[in-house]
Amino acid sequence: MDLVKEFITYVAATIGALLPIVNPFSAVGLVVGITAHLSEDERNDQVRRACVYMFAILVTFLVAGGVIMNFFGISIPGLRIAGGLVVSYLGFRMLFPDVQALPSAAQAEAMTKQDLSFTPLAMPSLSGPGSIAVVIGISSTLRTSRGFEMVVDYVAVAVGIALTALISWLVLRASGRLNRLLGANGINAMSRVMGFLLICIGVQFVINGVLDIVRGAGDA
């Protein structure tokens, strides 16, 4: 029973940490803009493939997160602080936007590309540096588990990533209807709310990293 409860907790925590960063609502305008030359079926196919790519990218970093940390000699507090700064920066950019979702040159290039699913939709729109940093951070916390429990925790996080990708697919699949329903102001307001949540998450990451350093210095 405790293992089931832990599984559900990790799934919910992964969705709660990733969804504000992935923020599929902020990508609605991007999808509508760069797929304007595609049919409805072609747009849906691009969105589906982008979400599959997003899942594959984040799961790769989940599995390889510990190896990456060991190879570069990155500590858990350092990763949390760095990830918190990145997430906070992205949150501030969403809360106080001053640039387009894509530079005009990149948007023009994207408009001429047949396959838009990997870039710019999957990366950097859905699985950018912020979400990758969060997944590596989650991976570092799973290293405290052992044996079968660790496998269950990794599966739980992977399920959380899959459900986040599913939510993103549902939102982006309805991008045309959402864009007409919410309008530019509604999409902008939703993005700002997500930005504020990102700042809160990022600040908490930094606080946790600093507390880890203080505890480590106290134990020494």
N, C-alpha and C positions, 0 to 999 in steps of 0.2 A: 504493500500500500504506500509506503514511504517513497519507493522508487517511482510509482505512478505519479504521485504528487510532485516529486522532483522533476519528472519528465514534463508534466503540464506547466510547471513553473518556468522551466527553461524555454519551452515553446512560447509562452506568453511574454517572457522577458525579451526574447529575441525579436518578436514582432514589435513590442513596445519600443525597443531601442532602434530598430532599423526603419520602421515605417515613416517616422518624421524625417529621417535623412533621405531615404529614397524619394519620398514626397511625390507620388505619382500625379497629384493634382497640379503641381507646378510644371509637369511635363505635358499636360493636356494641350496647352497652346503650342508647344514645340511640335507635338505630333500632328496637330491640325495644320500647322504652317508648312512643315517639310514633306507632308504626304498629300498635299493638295492636288498633285498631279496623278494620284493613284485612285483606283476604284475602291469601293467600300471593302470588298473581299481582299484586295491587295493590302490595304491599310491594316485590316485585322490580322493578316498573315505576318506583316512586319512587326506588329505589336506582340503577337504570340512568340515569335522567334526572339524578339528583344528580351522578353521575360524569361525565356529558357536560357539565353546567354547570361542574363543577370544571375540566375540561380547557379549556373555552372561557375561563373567567376567567383561568387561569394563562397561557395562550398570549397572551391580550390584553395582560397585563402584561409578558410576555416581549418582545413586539414593540414595545410602547410604552414600555418601560423607559428607553431612552436619551432619548426625547423628554421624559419626565417629569423625568429628572435635569437635562437642559439647561434646561427651563422654570423649575424651582425653584432652579437653581444648586447642585445637590447634587454633591459630589465623591465619587469612588469610595471613598476611605478613610472619609469620613463615613457613606456608605451602609452599608459593611461593619460599622462600629462600631455604628451604630443597629440594623441588622438583627441583629447578634450579641446586643445587649442584649434585643431583642424575643424572639428565639429562646430565649435563656437564661431569660428570665422565664417563657415558656410551659413550658419544661422543668422549672423549679422547681415550677410549678403542677401539673404532671403527676406529679412525683416526690413532692411533699408536697401532695396534694389536700386542699382545705378547703371547696370549693363543689361544688354539683351541676353536671352537664354543662349544664343549663339551669336558670335560675331557675324557681320553681314557677309563676309567672304566665305566663312564656314557654312553659313546657311545656304548661300548660293550653290556651293559645292554639293551640299547634302541634297538639294533639290534636284540635281542632275544625276545622282546616284540611284541605281536600281535597287540595291540592297541597303537599307537604312537601319536594319535591325541591330547590328553590332555597334556601329558608330554612326550617328551620335546617340541613338536611343539607349542601348544597353550600357554603353560606356562612352562618355562620362555621365549621362543623364541619370540612369537608374542605379548603376553600381560604380559610383565615383570614389574618390579618395576617402570621403567621410564614412561611407558604408563599409569600405574595405578596412579602415582603421577600427571601426566598431567590431567587425567580425574577428579580426586578429586579437583584439582585446578580449572578446568572449572566449576565443580559443585558449588564451593564456590562463584564464580562470579554470578551464576544464582540466588543465594539467595537474590540478590538485587531487583529482579523482584517480582511482586505480581499477584495473581489470574491467569486468563487465559493466560496472557502474559508469566508467568513463565512456565506454562504447554507447551506452544508453544516453548519456549527456550529449555526445556528439550527434547522435541520431535526432535527439530532441531539437538541437539548434538547427540542424539541417531541415527538419520539418518546419521550424519557425521561418527559415529563409524561404522555403517553398510556399508557405502560406502568404508571406509578404509578396512574393512574386505573383501569386494568384490574385491577391488584392490589387496589385499594380496592373495586372492584365485586365481585370474587371473594370477598373477605372479608365484605363487607356482605351479599351475596346469601345467604351461609351464616350470617347473624347469629343466626337462631333456633337452628340446630344448635350454633354456637359458644357461644352463651350457655348452653345446656344442658350442653355438654361441659366448658367451662372453669369455669363458675360465676362468681359475683361476685368471689371471691378470685382466680381465674385471670385474669380480665379486668383486675382492679386491678394484679396483678403485672406483666402484660404492659405496661400503661400506664406503670408506674413505670420499667421497663427502657427504654422509648422516651423517657421524660422524661430519664433520665440521658444517653442519646445526644444528645438535643437540647441539653442543657447543654454537653456537649463540643463540639458543632458551633458553638454560639453563642460560646463562649469562644475557639475558634479563629478565628472571624470577627473578633472584637475584636482578637486578637493580630495578624492579618493587616492590619487597618486601621491599628493603631498602627505596625507596621513600615513600612507605606507612607508614613505621615507622617514617620517618622524618616528614611527613605531620601530623601524629597522635600526635607527640610530639609538633609540632607547634600549633596545635589546642588546646592542653591541656594548 
